């Protein structure tokens, strides 16, 4: 069963609490791809099967060095040779990689105490991967970002811009941030 938006934030909060002693805290990780799309709003994606997280290399090393202790909190923890620490979650795996912030070209977007790829970075990331399963995500991102670009062609787009689009096109008025 995949993560919905509420479950995504709940599990990220739990990971931050459980892994904080190893340096996993705000500013040391960025949620990528489908998890980032879900965090930006359910109008982009309703669920994600896993959570991909890029972690600061120093923090990632501490996590890998302590994978047995982490396994006691989240059994079973696996480590893949291509530098991914996989922590099972209640709705899907959390895949931590030591790529640091190299996978994002713009500053991350903070939503509810966690950092996520900007939508422009998610689009570029998914285009780079060129996987069949990403085609629908790419189409949705292109459509939303094109709509935003028509409004202001010189602007970089962050979450508050997407919220504005959703409020004016879907709701027709203001809505509290918790609704997104």
OpenMM code with the backbone's topology and positions (N, CA, C; nanometers):
from openmm import Vec3, app, unit

residues = "UNK UNK UNK UNK UNK UNK UNK UNK UNK UNK UNK UNK UNK UNK UNK UNK UNK UNK UNK UNK UNK UNK UNK UNK UNK UNK UNK UNK UNK UNK UNK UNK UNK UNK UNK UNK UNK UNK UNK UNK UNK UNK UNK UNK UNK UNK UNK UNK UNK UNK UNK UNK UNK UNK UNK UNK UNK UNK UNK UNK UNK UNK UNK UNK UNK UNK UNK UNK UNK UNK UNK UNK UNK UNK UNK UNK UNK UNK UNK UNK UNK UNK UNK UNK UNK UNK UNK UNK UNK UNK UNK UNK UNK UNK UNK UNK UNK UNK UNK UNK UNK UNK UNK UNK UNK UNK UNK UNK UNK UNK UNK UNK UNK UNK UNK UNK UNK UNK UNK UNK UNK UNK UNK UNK UNK UNK UNK UNK UNK UNK UNK UNK UNK UNK UNK UNK UNK UNK UNK UNK UNK UNK UNK UNK UNK UNK UNK UNK UNK UNK UNK UNK UNK UNK UNK UNK UNK UNK UNK UNK UNK UNK UNK UNK UNK UNK UNK UNK UNK UNK UNK UNK UNK UNK UNK UNK UNK UNK UNK UNK".split()
positions = [
    Vec3(0.0847, -0.1181, 0.0000),
    Vec3(0.0000, 0.0000, 0.0000),
    Vec3(0.0893, 0.1246, 0.0000),
    Vec3(0.0766, 0.2129, -0.0971),
    Vec3(0.1625, 0.3316, -0.1081),
    Vec3(0.1337, 0.4384, -0.0022),
    Vec3(0.2267, 0.5325, 0.0092),
    Vec3(0.2115, 0.6471, 0.0993),
    Vec3(0.1164, 0.7494, 0.0391),
    Vec3(0.0226, 0.8006, 0.1184),
    Vec3(-0.0503, 0.9197, 0.0772),
    Vec3(0.0229, 1.0399, 0.1381),
    Vec3(-0.0260, 1.1593, 0.1170),
    Vec3(0.0455, 1.2790, 0.1617),
    Vec3(0.0593, 1.2845, 0.3142),
    Vec3(-0.0458, 1.2554, 0.3855),
    Vec3(-0.0407, 1.2575, 0.5323),
    Vec3(0.0594, 1.1554, 0.5842),
    Vec3(0.0578, 1.0348, 0.5275),
    Vec3(0.1491, 0.9286, 0.5695),
    Vec3(0.2939, 0.9639, 0.5372),
    Vec3(0.3152, 1.0314, 0.4242),
    Vec3(0.4499, 1.0754, 0.3867),
    Vec3(0.5087, 1.1647, 0.4959),
    Vec3(0.4340, 1.2665, 0.5358),
    Vec3(0.4853, 1.3586, 0.6372),
    Vec3(0.4997, 1.2901, 0.7726),
    Vec3(0.4066, 1.2047, 0.8069),
    Vec3(0.4142, 1.1325, 0.9346),
    Vec3(0.5411, 1.0469, 0.9393),
    Vec3(0.5677, 0.9749, 0.8310),
    Vec3(0.6851, 0.8869, 0.8299),
    Vec3(0.8154, 0.9681, 0.8269),
    Vec3(0.8176, 1.0780, 0.7546),
    Vec3(0.9378, 1.1633, 0.7554),
    Vec3(0.9631, 1.2199, 0.8952),
    Vec3(0.8570, 1.2592, 0.9656),
    Vec3(0.8723, 1.3063, 1.1037),
    Vec3(0.9318, 1.1967, 1.1916),
    Vec3(0.8833, 1.0750, 1.1745),
    Vec3(0.9331, 0.9621, 1.2534),
    Vec3(1.0799, 0.9341, 1.2221),
    Vec3(1.1157, 0.9351, 1.0952),
    Vec3(1.2557, 0.9127, 1.0579),
    Vec3(1.3460, 1.0199, 1.1167),
    Vec3(1.3020, 1.1446, 1.1087),
    Vec3(1.3826, 1.2538, 1.1636),
    Vec3(1.4038, 1.2349, 1.3134),
    Vec3(1.3012, 1.1915, 1.3843),
    Vec3(1.3137, 1.1677, 1.5285),
    Vec3(1.4044, 1.0474, 1.5566),
    Vec3(1.3857, 0.9388, 1.4835),
    Vec3(1.4631, 0.8160, 1.5066),
    Vec3(1.6092, 0.8280, 1.4643),
    Vec3(1.6345, 0.9038, 1.3578),
    Vec3(1.7704, 0.9104, 1.3023),
    Vec3(1.8428, 1.0398, 1.3369),
    Vec3(1.7799, 1.1244, 1.4157),
    Vec3(1.8397, 1.2532, 1.4515),
    Vec3(1.9752, 1.2414, 1.5177),
    Vec3(1.9937, 1.1397, 1.6013),
    Vec3(2.1227, 1.1244, 1.6702),
    Vec3(2.2371, 1.0938, 1.5739),
    Vec3(2.2049, 1.0520, 1.4514),
    Vec3(2.3069, 1.0253, 1.3496),
    Vec3(2.3225, 1.1433, 1.2537),
    Vec3(2.2593, 1.2555, 1.2860),
    Vec3(2.2725, 1.3766, 1.2062),
    Vec3(2.1636, 1.3972, 1.1030),
    Vec3(2.0665, 1.3069, 1.0958),
    Vec3(1.9569, 1.3196, 0.9991),
    Vec3(1.8575, 1.4213, 1.0537),
    Vec3(1.8718, 1.5441, 1.0072),
    Vec3(1.7850, 1.6526, 1.0532),
    Vec3(1.7648, 1.7505, 0.9384),
    Vec3(1.6737, 1.8439, 0.9594),
    Vec3(1.6423, 1.9411, 0.8546),
    Vec3(1.7711, 2.0072, 0.8056),
    Vec3(1.7843, 2.0166, 0.6759),
    Vec3(1.9026, 2.0776, 0.6159),
    Vec3(2.0078, 1.9770, 0.5738),
    Vec3(1.9906, 1.8492, 0.6141),
    Vec3(2.0888, 1.7469, 0.5759),
    Vec3(2.0333, 1.6485, 0.4736),
    Vec3(1.9081, 1.6655, 0.4361),
    Vec3(1.8475, 1.5734, 0.3401),
    Vec3(1.7432, 1.6468, 0.2565),
    Vec3(1.7175, 1.5909, 0.1383),
    Vec3(1.6154, 1.6434, 0.0483),
    Vec3(1.5370, 1.5249, -0.0071),
    Vec3(1.4051, 1.5326, 0.0017),
    Vec3(1.3187, 1.4291, -0.0554),
    Vec3(1.3053, 1.4569, -0.2048),
    Vec3(1.3201, 1.3524, -0.2837),
    Vec3(1.3245, 1.3638, -0.4297),
    Vec3(1.1993, 1.3052, -0.4965),
    Vec3(1.1890, 1.3330, -0.6225),
    Vec3(1.0995, 1.2646, -0.7169),
    Vec3(0.9533, 1.2584, -0.6719),
    Vec3(0.8963, 1.1376, -0.6671),
    Vec3(0.7548, 1.1205, -0.6364),
    Vec3(0.7169, 1.1722, -0.4985),
    Vec3(0.8040, 1.1541, -0.4001),
    Vec3(0.7774, 1.2065, -0.2667),
    Vec3(0.7697, 1.3580, -0.2675),
    Vec3(0.8571, 1.4212, -0.3457),
    Vec3(0.8541, 1.5675, -0.3567),
    Vec3(0.7267, 1.6136, -0.4260),
    Vec3(0.6862, 1.5440, -0.5312),
    Vec3(0.5623, 1.5807, -0.6003),
    Vec3(0.4428, 1.5701, -0.5058),
    Vec3(0.4380, 1.4622, -0.4284),
    Vec3(0.3279, 1.4424, -0.3344),
    Vec3(0.3266, 1.5530, -0.2286),
    Vec3(0.4431, 1.5904, -0.1800),
    Vec3(0.4509, 1.6966, -0.0791),
    Vec3(0.4035, 1.8304, -0.1346),
    Vec3(0.4332, 1.8566, -0.2619),
    Vec3(0.3913, 1.9825, -0.3239),
    Vec3(0.2409, 1.9895, -0.3424),
    Vec3(0.1741, 1.8760, -0.3460),
    Vec3(0.0283, 1.8797, -0.3568),
    Vec3(-0.0288, 1.7563, -0.4215),
    Vec3(-0.1462, 1.7161, -0.3746),
    Vec3(-0.2093, 1.5958, -0.4279),
    Vec3(-0.2653, 1.6165, -0.5681),
    Vec3(-0.2673, 1.7406, -0.6163),
    Vec3(-0.3100, 1.7638, -0.7542),
    Vec3(-0.2017, 1.7176, -0.8521),
    Vec3(-0.0786, 1.6985, -0.8041),
    Vec3(0.0293, 1.6474, -0.8875),
    Vec3(0.0416, 1.4958, -0.8785),
    Vec3(0.0196, 1.4454, -0.7580),
    Vec3(0.0328, 1.3021, -0.7353),
    Vec3(-0.0444, 1.2673, -0.6085),
    Vec3(-0.1171, 1.1577, -0.6108),
    Vec3(-0.1995, 1.1182, -0.4958),
    Vec3(-0.1244, 1.0269, -0.3987),
    Vec3(-0.0209, 0.9566, -0.4475),
    Vec3(0.0525, 0.8624, -0.3634),
    Vec3(0.1899, 0.8342, -0.4218),
    Vec3(0.2754, 0.7728, -0.3389),
    Vec3(0.4069, 0.7299, -0.3855),
    Vec3(0.4384, 0.5949, -0.3224),
    Vec3(0.5040, 0.5086, -0.3979),
    Vec3(0.5325, 0.3729, -0.3503),
    Vec3(0.6540, 0.3678, -0.2584),
    Vec3(0.7417, 0.4656, -0.2710),
    Vec3(0.8587, 0.4724, -0.1846),
    Vec3(0.8978, 0.6179, -0.1659),
    Vec3(0.9924, 0.6408, -0.0787),
    Vec3(1.0407, 0.7765, -0.0535),
    Vec3(1.1896, 0.7772, -0.0833),
    Vec3(1.2293, 0.8521, -0.1844),
    Vec3(1.3706, 0.8652, -0.2215),
    Vec3(1.4260, 0.9905, -0.1548),
    Vec3(1.5382, 0.9741, -0.0832),
    Vec3(1.5948, 1.0839, -0.0071),
    Vec3(1.7441, 1.0935, -0.0358),
    Vec3(1.7887, 1.2117, -0.0739),
    Vec3(1.9310, 1.2383, -0.0911),
    Vec3(1.9828, 1.3006, 0.0377),
    Vec3(2.0875, 1.2399, 0.0936),
    Vec3(2.1386, 1.2792, 0.2247),
    Vec3(2.2797, 1.3343, 0.2108),
    Vec3(2.3113, 1.4331, 0.2920),
    Vec3(2.4476, 1.4869, 0.3003),
    Vec3(2.5445, 1.3691, 0.3148),
    Vec3(2.6558, 1.3661, 0.2383),
    Vec3(2.7467, 1.2510, 0.2423),
    Vec3(2.8003, 1.2163, 0.3823),
    Vec3(2.8327, 1.3152, 0.4644),
    Vec3(2.8814, 1.2873, 0.5995),
    Vec3(2.7759, 1.2208, 0.6857),
    Vec3(2.6534, 1.2686, 0.6757),
    Vec3(2.5422, 1.2098, 0.7512),
    Vec3(2.5128, 1.0694, 0.6975),
    Vec3(2.5177, 1.0540, 0.5658),
    Vec3(2.4922, 0.9221, 0.5066),
    Vec3(2.5935, 0.8204, 0.5584),
    Vec3(2.7197, 0.8602, 0.5686),
    Vec3(2.8231, 0.7696, 0.6204),
    Vec3(2.7903, 0.7276, 0.7640),
    Vec3(2.7455, 0.8230, 0.8471),
    Vec3(2.7070, 0.7890, 0.9853),
    Vec3(2.5897, 0.6910, 0.9865),
    Vec3(2.4948, 0.7111, 0.8971),
    Vec3(2.3798, 0.6206, 0.8907),
    Vec3(2.4229, 0.4800, 0.8511),
    Vec3(2.5100, 0.4703, 0.7502),
    Vec3(2.5576, 0.3391, 0.7057),
    Vec3(2.6401, 0.2730, 0.8159),
    Vec3(2.7263, 0.3498, 0.8816),
    Vec3(2.8091, 0.2954, 0.9901),
    Vec3(2.7243, 0.2439, 1.1065),
    Vec3(2.6051, 0.2985, 1.1223),
    Vec3(2.5163, 0.2605, 1.2331),
    Vec3(2.3929, 0.1840, 1.1862),
    Vec3(2.4029, 0.1185, 1.0715),
    Vec3(2.2847, 0.0522, 1.0146),
    Vec3(2.2299, -0.0572, 1.1065),
    Vec3(2.3145, -0.1204, 1.1879),
    Vec3(2.2635, -0.2229, 1.2793),
    Vec3(2.1756, -0.1612, 1.3873),
    Vec3(2.2194, -0.0480, 1.4418),
    Vec3(2.1384, 0.0218, 1.5426),
    Vec3(2.0085, 0.0735, 1.4807),
    Vec3(2.0190, 0.1236, 1.3587),
    Vec3(1.8992, 0.1720, 1.2888),
    Vec3(1.8055, 0.0545, 1.2596),
    Vec3(1.8629, -0.0611, 1.2293),
    Vec3(1.7841, -0.1810, 1.2034),
    Vec3(1.6999, -0.2229, 1.3223),
    Vec3(1.7465, -0.1899, 1.4431),
    Vec3(1.6676, -0.2206, 1.5623),
    Vec3(1.5410, -0.1345, 1.5680),
    Vec3(1.5477, -0.0153, 1.5088),
    Vec3(1.4319, 0.0742, 1.5051),
    Vec3(1.3405, 0.0450, 1.3861),
    Vec3(1.4012, 0.0084, 1.2742),
    Vec3(1.3286, -0.0117, 1.1486),
    Vec3(1.3759, -0.1406, 1.0819),
    Vec3(1.3483, -0.2579, 1.1394),
    Vec3(1.4006, -0.3804, 1.0792),
    Vec3(1.3250, -0.4166, 0.9524),
    Vec3(1.3862, -0.4856, 0.8583),
    Vec3(1.5299, -0.5019, 0.8410),
    Vec3(1.5851, -0.3895, 0.7547),
    Vec3(1.6972, -0.3377, 0.7899),
    Vec3(1.7621, -0.2326, 0.7110),
    Vec3(1.8575, -0.3002, 0.6143),
    Vec3(1.8524, -0.2583, 0.4906),
    Vec3(1.9415, -0.3155, 0.3903),
    Vec3(2.0361, -0.2112, 0.3358),
    Vec3(2.1456, -0.2583, 0.2799),
    Vec3(2.2413, -0.1679, 0.2167),
    Vec3(2.2750, -0.2246, 0.0808),
    Vec3(2.2535, -0.1445, -0.0231),
    Vec3(2.2878, -0.1880, -0.1575),
    Vec3(2.4245, -0.1323, -0.1943),
    Vec3(2.4963, -0.2048, -0.2740),
    Vec3(2.6327, -0.1638, -0.3057),
    Vec3(2.6417, -0.0307, -0.3784),
    Vec3(2.5386, 0.0085, -0.4486),
    Vec3(2.5454, 0.1368, -0.5179),
    Vec3(2.5049, 0.2512, -0.4251),
    Vec3(2.5379, 0.2331, -0.2976),
    Vec3(2.5249, 0.3377, -0.1960),
    Vec3(2.3819, 0.3827, -0.1707),
    Vec3(2.2979, 0.2874, -0.1405),
    Vec3(2.1619, 0.3177, -0.0958),
    Vec3(2.1369, 0.2432, 0.0333),
    Vec3(2.0897, 0.3138, 0.1320),
    Vec3(2.0473, 0.2525, 0.2563),
    Vec3(1.8951, 0.2428, 0.2475),
    Vec3(1.8424, 0.1238, 0.2600),
    Vec3(1.6990, 0.1031, 0.2427),
    Vec3(1.6373, 0.0717, 0.3782),
    Vec3(1.5437, 0.1562, 0.4183),
    Vec3(1.4749, 0.1398, 0.5457),
    Vec3(1.3284, 0.1106, 0.5151),
    Vec3(1.2809, -0.0058, 0.5549),
    Vec3(1.1402, -0.0378, 0.5293),
    Vec3(1.0486, 0.0570, 0.6061),
    Vec3(0.9418, 0.0955, 0.5420),
    Vec3(0.8423, 0.1799, 0.6058),
    Vec3(0.7083, 0.1095, 0.6044),
    Vec3(0.6116, 0.1652, 0.6703),
    Vec3(0.4808, 0.0985, 0.6773),
    Vec3(0.4083, 0.0916, 0.5430),
    Vec3(0.4422, 0.1786, 0.4493),
    Vec3(0.3719, 0.1816, 0.3206),
    Vec3(0.4661, 0.1641, 0.2020),
    Vec3(0.5945, 0.1507, 0.2280),
    Vec3(0.6942, 0.1350, 0.1234),
    Vec3(0.8305, 0.1701, 0.1790),
    Vec3(0.9333, 0.1363, 0.1034),
    Vec3(1.0698, 0.1601, 0.1488),
    Vec3(1.1076, 0.3080, 0.1431),
    Vec3(1.1981, 0.3447, 0.2322),
    Vec3(1.2644, 0.4740, 0.2264),
    Vec3(1.4046, 0.4439, 0.1758),
    Vec3(1.4421, 0.5033, 0.0623),
    Vec3(1.5721, 0.4785, 0.0021),
    Vec3(1.6600, 0.6014, 0.0204),
    Vec3(1.7590, 0.5875, 0.1089),
    Vec3(1.8509, 0.6973, 0.1368),
    Vec3(1.9757, 0.6793, 0.0517),
    Vec3(2.0177, 0.7855, -0.0157),
    Vec3(2.1404, 0.7807, -0.0943),
    Vec3(2.2331, 0.8923, -0.0484),
    Vec3(2.3611, 0.8702, -0.0655),
    Vec3(2.4608, 0.9654, -0.0181),
    Vec3(2.5008, 1.0686, -0.1203),
    Vec3(2.4132, 1.1006, -0.2115),
    Vec3(2.4449, 1.1969, -0.3162),
    Vec3(2.4491, 1.3405, -0.2698),
    Vec3(2.4081, 1.3637, -0.1467),
    Vec3(2.4074, 1.5009, -0.0972),
    Vec3(2.3110, 1.5858, -0.1766),
    Vec3(2.3456, 1.7084, -0.1971),
    Vec3(2.2563, 1.8000, -0.2661),
    Vec3(2.2877, 1.8071, -0.4152),
    Vec3(2.3718, 1.7157, -0.4648),
    Vec3(2.4102, 1.7192, -0.6060),
    Vec3(2.2939, 1.6882, -0.6994),
    Vec3(2.1878, 1.6283, -0.6469),
    Vec3(2.0729, 1.5945, -0.7309),
    Vec3(1.9738, 1.7082, -0.7442),
    Vec3(2.0014, 1.8188, -0.6781),
    Vec3(1.9113, 1.9326, -0.6899),
    Vec3(1.9898, 2.0522, -0.7404),
    Vec3(1.9325, 2.1254, -0.8315),
    Vec3(2.0013, 2.2400, -0.8894),
    Vec3(1.9613, 2.3712, -0.8249),
    Vec3(1.8489, 2.3715, -0.7579),
    Vec3(1.7958, 2.4922, -0.6954),
    Vec3(1.7842, 2.4685, -0.5453),
    Vec3(1.7671, 2.5724, -0.4696),
    Vec3(1.7471, 2.5507, -0.3259),
    Vec3(1.6245, 2.4633, -0.3028),
    Vec3(1.6316, 2.3758, -0.2025),
    Vec3(1.5145, 2.2927, -0.1745),
    Vec3(1.3993, 2.3764, -0.1203),
    Vec3(1.2813, 2.3211, -0.1294),
    Vec3(1.1603, 2.3863, -0.0825),
    Vec3(1.1252, 2.3246, 0.0532),
    Vec3(1.1039, 2.4084, 0.1542),
    Vec3(1.0657, 2.3562, 0.2852),
    Vec3(0.9137, 2.3497, 0.2950),
    Vec3(0.8652, 2.2313, 0.3289),
    Vec3(0.7225, 2.2095, 0.3492),
    Vec3(0.7072, 2.1278, 0.4778),
    Vec3(0.6371, 2.1829, 0.5738),
    Vec3(0.6094, 2.1151, 0.7006),
    Vec3(0.7350, 2.0599, 0.7676),
    Vec3(0.8430, 2.1391, 0.7662),
    Vec3(0.9645, 2.1021, 0.8377),
    Vec3(1.0573, 2.0062, 0.7664),
    Vec3(1.0331, 1.9801, 0.6381),
    Vec3(1.1181, 1.8903, 0.5594),
    Vec3(1.1554, 1.9607, 0.4290),
    Vec3(1.2686, 1.9217, 0.3716),
    Vec3(1.3129, 1.9809, 0.2459),
    Vec3(1.2827, 1.8871, 0.1294),
    Vec3(1.2331, 1.9477, 0.0215),
    Vec3(1.1947, 1.8738, -0.0985),
    Vec3(1.2543, 1.9406, -0.2215),
    Vec3(1.2741, 1.8611, -0.3268),
    Vec3(1.3145, 1.9165, -0.4551),
    Vec3(1.2098, 2.0159, -0.5021),
    Vec3(1.2542, 2.1212, -0.5691),
    Vec3(1.1592, 2.2110, -0.6351),
    Vec3(1.0947, 2.1337, -0.7500),
    Vec3(0.9808, 2.1797, -0.7947),
    Vec3(0.9133, 2.1100, -0.9038),
    Vec3(0.9953, 2.1126, -1.0320),
    Vec3(1.0674, 2.2208, -1.0559),
    Vec3(1.1533, 2.2280, -1.1739),
    Vec3(1.2627, 2.1216, -1.1659),
    Vec3(1.3209, 2.1029, -1.0464),
    Vec3(1.4223, 1.9988, -1.0291),
    Vec3(1.3634, 1.8590, -1.0433),
    Vec3(1.2427, 1.8375, -0.9926),
    Vec3(1.1777, 1.7065, -1.0082),
    Vec3(1.1605, 1.6763, -1.1560),
    Vec3(1.1138, 1.7753, -1.2318),
    Vec3(1.0947, 1.7563, -1.3757),
    Vec3(1.2271, 1.7212, -1.4441),
    Vec3(1.3321, 1.7954, -1.4152),
    Vec3(1.4628, 1.7677, -1.4762),
    Vec3(1.5152, 1.6302, -1.4362),
    Vec3(1.4960, 1.5941, -1.3100),
    Vec3(1.5399, 1.4642, -1.2586),
    Vec3(1.4680, 1.3508, -1.3305),
    Vec3(1.3369, 1.3628, -1.3441),
    Vec3(1.2593, 1.2580, -1.4099),
    Vec3(1.2908, 1.2503, -1.5594),
    Vec3(1.3155, 1.3633, -1.6217),
    Vec3(1.3572, 1.3611, -1.7635),
    Vec3(1.4918, 1.2909, -1.7777),
    Vec3(1.5840, 1.3179, -1.6837),
    Vec3(1.7169, 1.2565, -1.6892),
    Vec3(1.7059, 1.1040, -1.6763),
    Vec3(1.6184, 1.0564, -1.5873),
    Vec3(1.6013, 0.9125, -1.5686),
    Vec3(1.5380, 0.8472, -1.6912),
    Vec3(1.4502, 0.9200, -1.7588),
    Vec3(1.3862, 0.8745, -1.8833),
    Vec3(1.3223, 0.7365, -1.8695),
    Vec3(1.2549, 0.7140, -1.7582),
    Vec3(1.1878, 0.5861, -1.7372),
    Vec3(1.0431, 0.5944, -1.7864),
    Vec3(0.9944, 0.4835, -1.8364),
    Vec3(0.8560, 0.4764, -1.8838),
    Vec3(0.7584, 0.5149, -1.7725),
    Vec3(0.7851, 0.4690, -1.6507),
    Vec3(0.6925, 0.4935, -1.5403),
    Vec3(0.6824, 0.6411, -1.5008),
    Vec3(0.7752, 0.7237, -1.5474),
    Vec3(0.7749, 0.8663, -1.5129),
    Vec3(0.7010, 0.9533, -1.6142),
    Vec3(0.6539, 0.8964, -1.7227),
    Vec3(0.5914, 0.9766, -1.8289),
    Vec3(0.4721, 1.0594, -1.7803),
    Vec3(0.3841, 1.0001, -1.7019),
    Vec3(0.2673, 1.0729, -1.6524),
    Vec3(0.3096, 1.1870, -1.5593),
    Vec3(0.4076, 1.1604, -1.4719),
    Vec3(0.4596, 1.2665, -1.3843),
    Vec3(0.5183, 1.3809, -1.4664),
    Vec3(0.5941, 1.3472, -1.5687),
    Vec3(0.6557, 1.4490, -1.6544),
    Vec3(0.5477, 1.5336, -1.7212),
    Vec3(0.4443, 1.4698, -1.7733),
    Vec3(0.3346, 1.5437, -1.8372),
    Vec3(0.2664, 1.6385, -1.7395),
    Vec3(0.2379, 1.5899, -1.6195),
    Vec3(0.1735, 1.6754, -1.5189),
    Vec3(0.2622, 1.7936, -1.4816),
    Vec3(0.3893, 1.7669, -1.4574),
    Vec3(0.4820, 1.8742, -1.4196),
    Vec3(0.4961, 1.9768, -1.5316),
    Vec3(0.5096, 1.9300, -1.6548),
    Vec3(0.5214, 2.0227, -1.7679),
    Vec3(0.3981, 2.1113, -1.7785),
    Vec3(0.2813, 2.0530, -1.7606),
    Vec3(0.1564, 2.1276, -1.7711),
    Vec3(0.1472, 2.2361, -1.6635),
    Vec3(0.1739, 2.1987, -1.5377),
    Vec3(0.1661, 2.2943, -1.4267),
    Vec3(0.2725, 2.4027, -1.4418),
    Vec3(0.3953, 2.3635, -1.4726),
    Vec3(0.5027, 2.4632, -1.4850),
    Vec3(0.4812, 2.5541, -1.6059),
    Vec3(0.4245, 2.5016, -1.7146),
    Vec3(0.3948, 2.5859, -1.8311),
    Vec3(0.2898, 2.6908, -1.7959),
    Vec3(0.1904, 2.6499, -1.7194),
    Vec3(0.0866, 2.7436, -1.6758),
    Vec3(0.1494, 2.8549, -1.5914),
    Vec3(0.2397, 2.8166, -1.5037),
    Vec3(0.3066, 2.9157, -1.4186),
    Vec3(0.3966, 3.0078, -1.5007),
    Vec3(0.4667, 2.9510, -1.5971),
    Vec3(0.5572, 3.0315, -1.6813),
    Vec3(0.4802, 3.1361, -1.7616),
    Vec3(0.3596, 3.1027, -1.8033),
    Vec3(0.2794, 3.2006, -1.8773),
    Vec3(0.2479, 3.3215, -1.7895),
    Vec3(0.2332, 3.2982, -1.6604),
    Vec3(0.2043, 3.4082, -1.5677),
    Vec3(0.3251, 3.4976, -1.5450),
    Vec3(0.4444, 3.4370, -1.5345),
    Vec3(0.5663, 3.5143, -1.5098),
    Vec3(0.6853, 3.4357, -1.5646),
    Vec3(0.7255, 3.4627, -1.6899),
    Vec3(0.8272, 3.3815, -1.7567),
    Vec3(0.9667, 3.3857, -1.6930),
    Vec3(0.9982, 3.4871, -1.6126),
    Vec3(1.1332, 3.4994, -1.5565),
    Vec3(1.1467, 3.4389, -1.4173),
    Vec3(1.0383, 3.3907, -1.3613),
    Vec3(1.0383, 3.3488, -1.2217),
    Vec3(1.0706, 3.2004, -1.2053),
    Vec3(1.1445, 3.1665, -1.0989),
    Vec3(1.1632, 3.0276, -1.0578),
    Vec3(1.0417, 2.9902, -0.9736),
    Vec3(0.9929, 2.8690, -0.9870),
    Vec3(0.8691, 2.8340, -0.9208),
    Vec3(0.8906, 2.7419, -0.8021),
    Vec3(0.8322, 2.7825, -0.6921),
    Vec3(0.8389, 2.7080, -0.5677),
    Vec3(0.6966, 2.6698, -0.5279),
    Vec3(0.6806, 2.6121, -0.4129),
    Vec3(0.5521, 2.5594, -0.3684),
    Vec3(0.4432, 2.6660, -0.3603),
    Vec3(0.4755, 2.7851, -0.3118),
    Vec3(0.3691, 2.8845, -0.2955),
    Vec3(0.3060, 2.9221, -0.4293),
    Vec3(0.3812, 2.9114, -0.5364),
    Vec3(0.3249, 2.9398, -0.6678),
    Vec3(0.2254, 2.8316, -0.7093),
    Vec3(0.2572, 2.7063, -0.6769),
    Vec3(0.1676, 2.5960, -0.7088),
    Vec3(0.0392, 2.6104, -0.6270),
    Vec3(0.0534, 2.6479, -0.5011),
    Vec3(-0.0635, 2.6695, -0.4158),
    Vec3(-0.1530, 2.7760, -0.4776),
    Vec3(-0.0920, 2.8826, -0.5283),
    Vec3(-0.1691, 2.9892, -0.5914),
    Vec3(-0.2477, 2.9346, -0.7107),
    Vec3(-0.1830, 2.8561, -0.7944),
    Vec3(-0.2506, 2.7979, -0.9110),
    Vec3(-0.3685, 2.7122, -0.8647),
    Vec3(-0.3454, 2.6293, -0.7653),
    Vec3(-0.4525, 2.5409, -0.7207),
    Vec3(-0.5686, 2.6214, -0.6615),
    Vec3(-0.5369, 2.7226, -0.5851),
    Vec3(-0.6425, 2.8033, -0.5237),
    Vec3(-0.7274, 2.8732, -0.6286),
    Vec3(-0.6646, 2.9239, -0.7322),
    Vec3(-0.7405, 3.0016, -0.8300),
    Vec3(-0.8085, 2.9135, -0.9336),
    Vec3(-0.7497, 2.7988, -0.9663),
    Vec3(-0.8089, 2.7172, -1.0714),
    Vec3(-0.8985, 2.6067, -1.0189),
    Vec3(-0.8703, 2.5570, -0.8988),
    Vec3(-0.9496, 2.4469, -0.8456),
    Vec3(-1.0505, 2.4965, -0.7433),
    Vec3(-1.0040, 2.5763, -0.6505),
    Vec3(-1.0894, 2.6182, -0.5410),
    Vec3(-1.1610, 2.7504, -0.5681),
    Vec3(-1.0998, 2.8344, -0.6480),
    Vec3(-1.1617, 2.9623, -0.6777),
    Vec3(-1.1480, 3.0648, -0.5648),
    Vec3(-1.0645, 3.0378, -0.4667),
    Vec3(-1.0454, 3.1303, -0.3558),
    Vec3(-0.9343, 3.0833, -0.2646),
    Vec3(-0.9181, 3.1491, -0.1544),
    Vec3(-0.8128, 3.1132, -0.0610),
    Vec3(-0.8474, 2.9867, 0.0141),
    Vec3(-0.7436, 2.9096, 0.0453),
    Vec3(-0.7591, 2.7871, 0.1239),
    Vec3(-0.6413, 2.7778, 0.2178),
    Vec3(-0.6602, 2.7246, 0.3362),
    Vec3(-0.5478, 2.7109, 0.4290),
    Vec3(-0.4449, 2.6121, 0.3765),
    Vec3(-0.3178, 2.6344, 0.4111),
    Vec3(-0.2102, 2.5511, 0.3596),
    Vec3(-0.2277, 2.4041, 0.3957),
    Vec3(-0.2888, 2.3733, 0.5098),
    Vec3(-0.3066, 2.2349, 0.5509),
    Vec3(-0.3901, 2.1546, 0.4518),
    Vec3(-0.4655, 2.2203, 0.3674),
    Vec3(-0.5470, 2.1489, 0.2688),
    Vec3(-0.4655, 2.0928, 0.1551),
    Vec3(-0.3382, 2.1309, 0.1464),
    Vec3(-0.2575, 2.0877, 0.0320),
    Vec3(-0.1615, 1.9812, 0.0669),
] * unit.nanometer
topology = app.Topology()
chain = topology.addChain("A")
for resn in residues:
    res = topology.addResidue(resn, chain)
    for name in ("N", "CA", "C"):
        topology.addAtom(name, app.Element.getBySymbol(name[0]), res)
